């Protein structure tokens, strides 16, 4: 039956107004999160926090993001903390688009130049690899191995294509890249949690909503059948991490359905989402930040990723009504 952890059936999607609510005790401490951000975050995450939670302006976020922009139109300089060095990489592009989407600024000449960059670096099938090889051996996380002739991957192509479609960007690069994503999503037989996240990012943005809903329903069944999601945080040992993942590197319903309107929300019952959001709210640590459960391979990468994880946690909790919809006080006062 729907809602049974052992069942592959996908429950019907609830209306957004019926999103699981939490008692006051499970709400995160925003003041402690703010202190954590000021103590540990990069300028970009500090300005994103101010924009989303303190009434700050979008321009400082845009300016901070611009420091990662390369002359080729792509993004580099460890924007995604797992890839160090200055080179433009697809993971950085996906990260930049998420920031621009949150600002409502995923348009204009900057996106045109980015799409031209993507056209020049895509594989013959029009997709993006995880990591481009480079003439220098810049450090990268061990779970992102560098290949001389890397294949295109849904892991990187899906979020980029989905966000561009979500913002009604039209460019020739999108035609083959979209076909690649459809082929991968509709023919997935076995997967892993991060690839499923990328498939959701694609499906949530692609224009053909009927086709996306059908694909999402099949994908949700696959996720439950293959136990790729921890449906009850109290029984985490029943859902072992995927091969190659670090101990404890597990994903929960809120990791797939980051907002109530996501197609992935229909994969989970209200009770499953409530447990997941309770777990997310309770994961806030004493210093105010949220943990990162992937392999800690370099001190700088781990330090930079925690504020990103903290922002993602807060934005997800607010989307589900676990934080006030409006900012509680003015943002930082600009210097005179």
C-alpha positions as CSV (number, residue, x, y, z in Angstrom):
1,X,0.0,0.0,0.0
2,X,1.1,3.6,-0.5
3,X,3.2,4.8,2.4
4,X,4.5,1.3,3.3
5,X,8.3,1.6,3.2
6,X,8.6,-1.7,1.4
7,X,6.1,-0.7,-1.3
8,X,7.2,0.6,-4.7
9,X,4.0,2.4,-5.1
10,X,4.1,6.2,-5.4
11,X,1.5,8.0,-3.3
12,X,-0.6,10.7,-4.9
13,X,1.0,14.2,-4.8
14,X,-0.6,16.4,-2.1
15,X,-1.7,19.9,-2.7
16,X,1.1,22.4,-1.7
17,X,-1.2,23.8,1.0
18,X,-1.2,20.4,2.6
19,X,2.6,20.3,3.1
20,X,3.6,18.7,6.4
21,X,3.8,21.3,9.2
22,X,6.0,20.9,12.3
23,X,5.5,21.8,15.9
24,X,7.5,24.8,17.1
25,X,10.0,22.6,18.8
26,X,11.3,21.2,15.5
27,X,11.9,24.6,14.0
28,X,15.6,25.4,13.4
29,X,17.4,28.2,15.2
30,X,17.9,30.9,12.5
31,X,20.0,33.1,14.8
32,X,22.5,30.3,15.4
33,X,22.5,29.6,11.6
34,X,23.3,33.2,10.9
35,X,26.2,33.3,13.3
36,X,27.6,30.1,11.7
37,X,27.4,31.7,8.3
38,X,29.2,34.9,9.4
39,X,31.9,32.8,11.1
40,X,32.6,30.2,8.4
41,X,31.0,31.0,5.0
42,X,32.5,32.4,1.8
43,X,31.4,35.8,0.7
44,X,29.0,34.3,-1.8
45,X,27.2,32.3,0.9
46,X,27.2,35.2,3.3
47,X,25.5,37.4,0.7
48,X,23.1,34.6,-0.3
49,X,22.1,34.2,3.4
50,X,21.5,38.0,3.7
51,X,19.4,38.0,0.5
52,X,17.2,35.0,1.5
53,X,16.8,35.6,5.2
54,X,17.8,39.2,6.1
55,X,16.1,41.3,3.4
56,X,19.4,41.9,1.6
57,X,19.6,42.9,-2.0
58,X,20.3,40.6,-5.0
59,X,23.1,42.8,-6.4
60,X,25.8,41.8,-3.8
61,X,25.0,38.1,-4.5
62,X,25.4,38.7,-8.2
63,X,28.7,40.5,-7.7
64,X,30.1,37.7,-5.5
65,X,29.1,35.1,-8.1
66,X,30.8,37.1,-10.8
67,X,34.2,36.5,-9.2
68,X,33.9,32.9,-10.2
69,X,33.1,33.7,-13.9
70,X,35.8,32.9,-16.5
71,X,36.5,34.6,-19.8
72,X,35.1,31.5,-21.7
73,X,31.6,32.1,-20.2
74,X,31.8,29.3,-17.7
75,X,32.4,29.2,-14.0
76,X,35.4,27.9,-12.1
77,X,37.6,28.7,-9.0
78,X,36.1,26.1,-6.8
79,X,32.6,27.5,-7.0
80,X,31.6,23.8,-6.3
81,X,34.0,23.1,-3.5
82,X,34.7,19.6,-4.7
83,X,36.7,20.8,-7.8
84,X,39.6,23.1,-7.0
85,X,41.5,25.3,-9.5
86,X,40.4,28.0,-11.9
87,X,39.0,26.0,-14.8
88,X,35.4,26.1,-15.9
89,X,33.6,22.9,-15.1
90,X,30.0,21.6,-15.5
91,X,29.5,21.2,-11.7
92,X,30.4,24.9,-11.3
93,X,27.9,25.8,-14.0
94,X,25.1,24.0,-12.3
95,X,26.0,25.7,-9.0
96,X,26.0,29.1,-10.7
97,X,22.6,28.5,-12.3
98,X,21.1,27.5,-9.0
99,X,22.2,30.8,-7.5
100,X,21.0,32.9,-10.5
101,X,17.7,31.1,-10.5
102,X,17.2,31.9,-6.9
103,X,17.8,35.6,-7.8
104,X,15.5,35.6,-10.8
105,X,18.5,36.5,-13.0
106,X,18.9,33.5,-15.1
107,X,18.7,35.4,-18.4
108,X,20.5,37.9,-20.7
109,X,23.9,38.0,-22.3
110,X,25.6,36.2,-19.5
111,X,23.4,33.1,-20.1
112,X,23.9,33.4,-23.9
113,X,27.7,33.3,-23.3
114,X,27.3,30.4,-21.0
115,X,25.3,28.4,-23.5
116,X,28.0,29.1,-26.2
117,X,30.6,27.8,-23.7
118,X,28.5,24.7,-23.2
119,X,28.2,24.1,-26.9
120,X,32.0,24.1,-27.2
121,X,32.7,21.7,-24.4
122,X,29.9,19.2,-24.8
123,X,30.4,15.6,-25.8
124,X,29.4,14.5,-29.4
125,X,26.0,13.5,-28.0
126,X,25.5,17.1,-26.7
127,X,25.9,16.3,-23.0
128,X,28.2,17.4,-20.2
129,X,30.8,15.2,-18.4
130,X,31.3,15.4,-14.7
131,X,34.9,16.7,-15.0
132,X,36.8,18.0,-18.0
133,X,40.4,16.9,-18.3
134,X,42.9,19.7,-18.0
135,X,46.5,20.2,-18.8
136,X,47.3,20.6,-15.1
137,X,46.4,18.3,-12.3
138,X,44.2,20.5,-10.2
139,X,42.9,18.9,-7.0
140,X,39.5,17.2,-7.2
141,X,37.4,15.0,-4.9
142,X,38.3,11.3,-5.3
143,X,34.7,10.5,-6.1
144,X,35.0,12.7,-9.3
145,X,37.7,10.9,-11.2
146,X,39.2,12.6,-14.2
147,X,39.2,10.7,-17.6
148,X,41.0,11.6,-20.8
149,X,37.8,11.2,-22.8
150,X,34.9,11.6,-20.3
151,X,31.4,10.6,-21.2
152,X,28.4,12.7,-20.9
153,X,26.5,12.3,-17.7
154,X,22.9,12.9,-16.5
155,X,24.5,13.9,-13.1
156,X,25.8,17.2,-14.6
157,X,23.6,17.7,-17.7
158,X,20.2,17.3,-16.0
159,X,20.4,20.2,-13.6
160,X,21.9,22.6,-16.2
161,X,19.2,21.7,-18.8
162,X,16.4,21.8,-16.2
163,X,17.3,25.2,-14.8
164,X,17.7,26.7,-18.3
165,X,14.3,25.4,-19.3
166,X,12.8,26.6,-16.0
167,X,13.9,30.1,-16.9
168,X,12.6,29.8,-20.5
169,X,16.1,30.0,-22.0
170,X,16.2,29.1,-25.7
171,X,19.5,28.2,-27.3
172,X,20.5,25.6,-29.9
173,X,22.6,23.7,-27.3
174,X,19.5,22.8,-25.4
175,X,18.0,20.7,-28.2
176,X,20.5,17.8,-28.1
177,X,21.2,18.2,-24.4
178,X,17.4,17.8,-23.7
179,X,17.2,14.7,-25.9
180,X,20.1,13.2,-24.0
181,X,18.4,13.8,-20.7
182,X,15.1,12.4,-21.8
183,X,16.9,9.3,-23.1
184,X,18.8,8.8,-19.8
185,X,15.8,9.5,-17.5
186,X,13.3,7.3,-19.4
187,X,15.8,4.4,-19.7
188,X,17.2,4.4,-16.2
189,X,17.1,0.9,-14.8
190,X,19.6,1.2,-12.0
191,X,20.7,4.5,-10.5
192,X,22.2,6.2,-7.4
193,X,20.8,9.0,-5.3
194,X,22.7,11.9,-6.7
195,X,21.9,10.9,-10.3
196,X,18.2,10.7,-9.3
197,X,18.5,14.3,-7.8
198,X,19.8,15.4,-11.2
199,X,16.9,13.7,-13.0
200,X,14.4,15.5,-10.7
201,X,16.1,18.8,-11.5
202,X,15.6,18.1,-15.2
203,X,12.0,16.9,-14.9
204,X,11.0,19.9,-12.7
205,X,12.2,22.3,-15.3
206,X,11.5,20.7,-18.7
207,X,8.6,22.2,-20.7
208,X,6.7,19.0,-21.5
209,X,4.9,18.6,-18.2
210,X,2.8,15.6,-19.1
211,X,5.9,13.6,-20.2
212,X,7.8,14.8,-17.1
213,X,5.0,13.6,-14.8
214,X,5.0,10.2,-16.4
215,X,8.8,9.9,-16.2
216,X,8.8,11.1,-12.6
217,X,6.2,8.5,-11.6
218,X,8.3,5.7,-13.0
219,X,11.5,7.2,-11.4
220,X,9.8,7.4,-8.0
221,X,8.9,3.7,-8.2
222,X,12.5,2.9,-9.0
223,X,13.8,4.9,-6.1
224,X,11.5,3.0,-3.6
225,X,12.2,-0.4,-5.2
226,X,16.0,0.1,-5.1
227,X,15.9,1.7,-1.6
228,X,17.7,4.8,-2.7
229,X,16.0,7.0,-0.1
230,X,15.8,6.7,3.6
231,X,12.0,6.7,4.2
232,X,12.3,6.6,8.0
233,X,15.3,8.3,9.7
234,X,14.8,6.1,12.8
235,X,15.6,3.1,10.6
236,X,18.6,4.4,8.7
237,X,20.4,1.0,8.9
238,X,17.7,-0.5,6.8
239,X,18.8,1.7,3.9
240,X,22.5,1.2,3.3
241,X,24.4,3.9,1.3
242,X,24.8,3.4,-2.4
243,X,28.0,1.7,-3.6
244,X,30.9,4.2,-3.5
245,X,29.2,6.5,-1.1
246,X,30.7,7.3,2.3
247,X,29.3,5.8,5.5
248,X,26.2,7.7,6.5
249,X,26.0,9.4,3.0
250,X,22.3,8.7,2.6
251,X,19.5,10.8,1.0
252,X,16.0,11.4,2.5
253,X,12.7,12.5,0.9
254,X,13.5,16.2,1.4
255,X,16.7,15.8,-0.6
256,X,14.7,14.8,-3.7
257,X,11.6,17.0,-3.1
258,X,13.3,20.2,-2.0
259,X,10.1,22.2,-2.6
260,X,6.5,21.1,-2.3
261,X,5.9,21.7,-6.0
262,X,8.6,19.3,-7.1
263,X,7.4,16.3,-9.0
264,X,9.3,14.2,-6.5
265,X,7.0,15.3,-3.7
266,X,4.5,12.8,-5.1
267,X,6.8,9.9,-4.3
268,X,6.3,10.3,-0.5
269,X,3.4,10.3,1.9
270,X,2.7,13.2,4.2
271,X,4.0,11.1,7.1
272,X,7.3,10.3,5.2
273,X,7.8,13.9,4.5
274,X,7.1,15.0,8.0
275,X,9.6,12.5,9.4
276,X,12.2,13.7,6.8
277,X,11.7,17.4,7.6
278,X,11.8,16.7,11.3
279,X,15.1,14.9,10.8
280,X,16.4,17.8,8.7
281,X,15.4,20.4,11.3
282,X,16.9,18.3,14.1
283,X,20.2,17.9,12.2
284,X,21.3,21.5,13.0
285,X,24.5,21.2,15.0
286,X,25.5,23.1,18.1
287,X,27.5,25.7,16.1
288,X,24.4,26.5,14.1
289,X,25.3,24.8,10.8
290,X,24.2,21.6,9.1
291,X,26.6,18.6,8.6
292,X,28.0,17.4,5.3
293,X,27.8,13.6,5.1
294,X,29.9,13.0,2.0
295,X,33.6,12.0,2.2
296,X,35.8,14.7,3.8
297,X,38.7,14.7,1.3
298,X,40.2,18.1,1.9
299,X,39.9,20.6,4.8
300,X,39.0,23.6,2.6
301,X,36.4,21.7,0.6
302,X,34.7,20.5,3.8
303,X,34.8,23.9,5.4
304,X,33.3,25.6,2.3
305,X,30.5,23.0,1.8
306,X,29.0,23.2,5.3
307,X,27.6,26.8,4.8
308,X,26.2,25.6,1.4
309,X,24.5,22.7,3.1
310,X,23.2,25.0,5.8
311,X,21.6,27.4,3.2
312,X,20.1,24.4,1.3
313,X,18.6,23.1,4.6
314,X,17.1,26.5,5.6
315,X,15.6,27.1,2.1
316,X,14.0,23.6,2.1
317,X,12.6,24.0,5.6
318,X,11.2,27.4,4.7
319,X,9.6,26.0,1.5
320,X,7.7,23.6,3.7
321,X,6.7,26.1,6.3
322,X,9.3,25.3,8.9
323,X,10.6,28.9,8.9
324,X,8.7,32.2,8.6
325,X,7.9,33.2,5.1
326,X,9.0,36.8,5.7
327,X,12.4,38.0,6.9
328,X,12.4,38.9,10.6
329,X,14.7,42.0,10.6
330,X,16.6,44.2,8.2
331,X,19.7,43.0,6.5
332,X,23.2,44.3,6.9
333,X,23.5,48.1,6.6
334,X,25.7,49.1,3.6
335,X,28.6,51.4,4.4
336,X,28.2,55.1,3.7
